[in-house]
Amino acid sequence: MIYFYDGSKESFLTAFVLSYGDGDATLTSRDCQLSLGQETVFVKADPARAAKAEARLNAIDSHCMRDLDLLLRSGEKQRDGVLLRYFRCLAAYGRPVRDMYQVDAAREADRALRKIGTEIHRMKGFVRFMECASGALYAPVSPDNDICDLLLPHFRGRLGSIPFVIHDVSRRKAAVFDGEHSFVAPLGGAEIVLSADEENWRDLWKRYYASVNIPSRERLKQMRGYMPVRYWRFMPEKR
Amino acid sequence: MISEEKLHILVNGAKFDVSCSSSGSKRKNGGGIGNGFAEGCCHSFTPDGRCVSLLKILMSNDCIYHCKYCVNRADADVPRATATPEEICELVMAFYKRNYIEGLFLSSAVCRTPDYTMEQLLRTVKLLRTEYKFFGYIHVKGIPYADGALVRETARYADRMSYNIELPSEQSLKLLAPQKTRESLLAPMRSLALQSSQFKAEKRKGHFLPAGQTTQLIVGASPEPDGQILRLTQALYRKNGLKRVYYSSYVPVVHDALLPDRPAGELREHRLYQADWLLRFYGFTAEEIVNDDGNLSYDLDPKCAWALNHMQYFPVEVNRAPLETLLRVPGIGARSAYKIMQARRFGALTFEDLGKMHVVLKRARHFITANGKFYGANETAVRGLLTAGERNDGAVQLNLFSDAETAHSALTGEL
C-alpha cells in the first residue's frame, strides 16, 4: 500500500501510525509512479493520533522530534523511506537508535541528518548579503534542503538590529528579520534597490578574492570539494 | 573607501600567512555587529584550495627588516602602501555585514619602529571594537621587540594573537632573518600565555585572547629536518599552550643566494600537518613518529609508518580495544573511532559493519580483527601494499649538500 502524506509533521505521524502494521507500506509526499493494481491511501492529518504518536515516540527518544523536523526538510529523493524506516526502527527497539551504526535504518538516518547539518553550516558561510538603499540586507539562496529559517538565529545574533531577508528562490519563501521579529513568509520575486556603495564594495571583495589566491598552488578540485559549484550562483566572487 | 590598488598591495603581502581559522572564540555581540562563532566558519575558497575566513591584510608593507625569504623586506623592489586604521575598520564592517568574512586578520610589516607598528595595530583594533562596535573575530599579529604594555593592551581587544617563529632554529634565523632572534619571538609568546592564564584564574570581566595563540613555521627554506620541527611544535603545545602551529611550505618568490630556488613541495607540508594532528588528537609524541634519520617518511603517512615499525601491537580487536588503541590504527580517524566505540555497545561489529559505517578499511584491515576475523595481508606484504597507491612526487635530483650539517656550512662558508 502507498501512503501519501503532505510533508508536514502531523501528517507524517498519522501516516506512520496508519501504516504501522503494513509490512510493504511505502510512504511518500511526492509524485510517484504507481504499479498496476497498487492500492493508495491519501492520509489526512489527524491531530489526536499524531499527538499520541508523538508522546509515545518522545518517551522512547526525547530527541526524535528534532530529527523528524530536520529530516522533513531534506531535499533528497529517498527522504520518506529513510524517515519511515528510522521511526519503525525506533519503535521496534524501544530505545534511542542514533548510535547503532550497524543497523541500516539508523545509519541511513544519521547520514541524511549529517547532510542537512553540513549544509546548514556551509550556508552560514556562503550566504551573501547585498545592502539595499533602505539599509536592510537581502540574500538570495538556493539550498538543497529547506533550511533558510534555521539560519535566522545565527544571523540575528551577529547582525544586531539590521533587518535582513534570506530568500530561498527555488522554494519561493523567505526567512525575514524586520528589526524586531523574525518569521518565515512566502516570497516569489523581490525587487531590490541597491545602496549607493554596494557595487563598489562588491568589486573590492572580488579584488580581495583574486589577490589572496596563490596562483602557483592551484587546487581546483579541492576548492570545488569544499565549495560545490551549485552554491556559486549567488556568490559575487565566483560570478 | 580603501582603493583597489592599495588593497591589492596589502593583501598580496599578507597572503602567504597560512593561519586563517576563526574558531575558538565565543565573544557575544555587545550591541553592535558581529559575534564569535566557536566552530569557526569558512566563507569562501580560493582556487588554491585554501579557505577565506578572515580578511587577511597588512597595515603596511613598508618594512625596515631584511628577512631574506620575505616579499616585503626593506630592499625589495615592490610597491609600498600603508592603510589608515579608519580604512581598515570601514572595510571590515562592510565585508562583515555582507557575510563575506568572519573577521579580521591584521598583520603588518615592521614600519619605522616595532613600537610604532604595534601602536598602529592597537589603534586599529581598539577603534574597531570601541567606535565601530565590532564584536566579530580579530586575529592580530604580534610584532617582535614591541613594548610589552602595547602587546598586553592589544590582547584585551583581540581574540587571537600570533608571533611567527618562521624558521625552526636560531641558526637559520641568524642567517635569513638577521634582525630577529628566537628569544624576541618566544619571550612575548610566553608572557602572553602567562597573562592569559592569570586572567582566567582571576575570573575577571572582559576578554584576554579567548582563542589563544598560534604560530607559523616556514618549511624548506632552511635545512632543519622534520624531527626538529616537530619537537619544536610539541614543546610549543606543551609549554606555551599554543592552539595551533601552522606550516608553510617554502615558495621561492624571492631569489637569494642563501635560499633554495626549488619550492619545498606540498607533500612535506602535508606530512607535517598529519604528524601535527597525531600530536594534538591522537596521543602520539614527536619522538615516536619521526624515523631514525630524523625525518618523516614521504611514501607513507606518519601513522602508517609508525604502525609498520610496531607490528608487535597489531592486530587489535575493534570490539574490545580501548579508544587510545583504536586511534593508533592507520586509517581509523577520530570520527571512525568514536563511531566504533558507540556502535559496539549494541553488538559485536564485523568487517561488513565497519564497511557500511564508512570506516576506511584500505589501510585499517591489515591492523585489526573484527569479531575475531582478520582480512589483512601478511606482515611482509603489508608495506608493499600500502606504499603502492601512495603519491610519490618527492623525487628530486640528489644534492651534494643534502644533509643538514653540510647544508648550513655550504650556505655560510663556515666549516
Interface residues (C-beta under 8 A of the other chain):
Chain A: D99 M100 Y101 Q102 V103 D104 R107 H121 K124 G125 F126 V127 R128 F129 M130 E131 L137 A139 H154 F155 G157 R158 L159 G160 I162 D197 N200 W201 D203 L204 W205 R207 Y208 Y209 S211 V212 N213 I214 P215 S216 R217 E218 R219 L220 K221 Q222 M223 Y226 M227 M235 E237 K238
Chain B: M1 I2 E4 L7 H8 V11 N12 A14 K15 F16 N29 G31 G32 I33 G34 N35 F37 E39 C41 C42 H43 S44 F45 T46 P47 D48 G49 R50 C51 V52 S53 L55 K56 L91 A94 F95 K97 R98 N99 Y100 E102 G136 V251 P263 E266 K339 Q342 A343 R345 F346 G347 L349 D353 K356 M357
